[in-house]
Amino acid sequence: MTLMETMLYLGIAVFVMGALFSYGWNMAGISVKSSVIQETAAAAQSIDQAITGEIRQAASVDQDNSVFVGNPAKLVLKETDGSEVTIVAADGQVTLQRGGSDTAALHSSEIRADNFMFTVQNSVAGDAEYVGFSFEAVAAYPGSVKQSSYQYSLPVRSGASLRNH
């Protein structure tokens, strides 16, 4: 084998290895992005289901103590047994407090719920019949500021009717 053949084979091998490395690197990036999208969507769905479930079980909305337009967004629901459920969205975190118990976060700290807003639609008698909410679920990973593969946001609009009023 001559020097020319050796250099040619070596060049082809380097080219093929470079293409395989580039492909593998891109696949790893796609996998990270897919994981970020899945976790953000799962957190948004979890928040949505928890809030709509609480709204459906409520007997009424305490409109005087709720904050529909403002920060922090706050929804105070009255249960049929007279207890209260308070949902607060502040600083990207959504928490739920039932009665006097400790507050519980509805999602991890790696996902933020930004631009949270509650809305209420009243009946002719003035009673709340439907509570809507909207927010933007945003991936808040430590590397998300610098790396685009960790950046993702998902707008969410939902709501529920009070069934027990």
C-alpha positions in Angstrom: 0.0 0.0 0.0 1.4 3.3 -1.0 1.4 6.6 1.0 -1.3 8.0 -1.3 -3.7 5.1 -0.7 -3.1 5.3 3.0 -3.9 9.0 3.1 -7.0 8.4 0.9 -8.3 5.7 3.2 -7.6 7.7 6.3 -9.4 10.8 4.8 -12.5 8.7 3.9 -12.5 7.2 7.5 -12.2 10.6 9.1 -15.1 11.9 6.9 -17.3 8.9 7.7 -16.5 9.2 11.5 -17.2 12.9 11.4 -20.6 12.4 9.7 -21.5 9.7 12.3 -20.5 11.9 15.2 -22.5 14.8 13.8 -25.5 12.6 13.4 -25.2 11.2 16.9 -24.8 14.7 18.4 -27.9 16.0 16.6 -29.9 12.9 17.9 -28.8 13.7 21.4 -30.0 17.3 21.1 -33.3 16.2 19.7 -33.7 13.8 22.6 -33.1 16.6 25.1 -35.6 18.9 23.4 -38.2 16.1 23.3 -37.7 15.5 27.0 -38.1 19.2 27.8 -41.3 19.4 25.7 -42.8 16.3 27.3 -42.0 17.5 30.9 -43.4 20.9 30.2 -46.6 19.5 28.7 -47.0 17.0 31.6 -46.6 19.8 34.1 -49.2 22.0 32.3 -51.6 19.1 32.2 -51.1 18.4 35.9 -51.8 22.0 36.8 -54.9 22.0 34.5 -56.3 18.8 35.9 -55.8 19.8 39.5 -57.4 23.2 39.2 -60.3 22.0 37.0 -61.0 19.2 39.5 -61.1 21.7 42.4 -63.4 24.0 40.5 -65.8 21.2 39.7 -66.0 20.1 43.3 -66.5 23.6 44.7 -69.9 24.9 45.9 -69.1 28.5 45.2 -66.3 31.0 44.5 -65.3 33.6 47.2 -65.1 36.5 44.7 -64.3 39.0 47.4 -61.1 37.2 48.4 -60.1 36.0 45.0 -57.8 38.0 42.7 -58.8 37.6 39.0 -56.7 40.3 37.4 -53.5 40.9 39.2 -50.4 39.4 40.5 -50.5 37.1 42.4 -53.5 35.4 40.9 -55.6 33.9 43.6 -58.8 31.8 43.5 -60.7 31.0 46.7 -63.2 28.2 46.5 -65.8 27.2 49.0 -66.5 23.5 49.5 -69.9 22.0 50.2 -68.8 21.3 53.8 -67.8 25.0 54.3 -64.0 24.5 54.0 -61.9 26.6 51.7 -59.5 25.7 48.9 -57.1 28.5 47.9 -55.1 28.3 44.7 -52.3 30.9 44.3 -50.1 31.6 41.3 -47.1 33.7 42.2 -43.5 34.0 41.0 -44.0 31.2 38.5 -45.3 28.7 41.0 -48.9 27.4 41.5 -49.8 26.2 44.9 -52.9 24.8 46.5 -54.0 25.0 50.1 -56.9 23.1 51.5 -58.3 24.6 54.7 -55.5 25.4 57.2 -53.2 22.7 55.8 -49.8 23.3 54.3 -49.6 24.6 50.8 -48.7 22.1 48.1 -47.0 22.9 44.8 -48.8 21.7 41.7 -45.6 21.3 39.6 -41.8 21.1 39.9 -39.5 24.1 40.2 -38.1 23.3 36.7 -41.3 24.5 35.2 -42.7 28.0 35.6 -46.4 29.0 35.2 -46.1 32.6 33.9 -48.8 35.2 33.1 -51.3 33.3 35.2 -54.8 34.7 35.2 -58.2 33.6 36.5 -61.6 34.7 35.0 -65.1 34.1 36.3 -68.4 34.1 34.5 -71.4 34.8 36.7 -75.1 33.8 36.4 -77.9 36.3 36.2 -78.2 35.9 40.0 -74.6 36.9 40.4 -73.3 33.4 41.4 -70.1 32.1 39.8 -70.9 29.4 37.2 -67.7 29.1 35.3 -64.1 29.8 36.3 -61.5 30.0 33.5 -57.7 30.3 33.8 -54.8 30.8 31.4 -51.0 30.6 31.8 -47.9 29.9 30.0 -45.9 26.8 31.1 -42.3 27.6 30.6 -39.3 25.3 31.0 -37.0 26.8 33.7 -34.0 24.5 33.6 -30.7 26.0 34.8 -29.3 25.8 31.3 -32.4 27.1 29.5 -31.1 30.7 29.3 -28.0 29.7 27.2 -29.1 26.5 25.4 -32.0 26.5 23.0 -32.6 22.8 23.4 -33.7 23.5 27.0 -36.1 26.4 26.0 -39.8 25.7 25.6 -43.1 27.3 26.5 -46.7 26.1 26.1 -49.7 28.4 26.4 -52.6 26.9 28.3 -56.3 28.0 28.5 -58.8 26.0 30.4 -61.6 26.2 32.9 -64.5 24.4 34.4 -68.1 24.9 35.6 -69.0 24.6 39.2 -71.1 21.4 39.6 -72.1 21.6 43.2 -73.6 25.1 43.4 
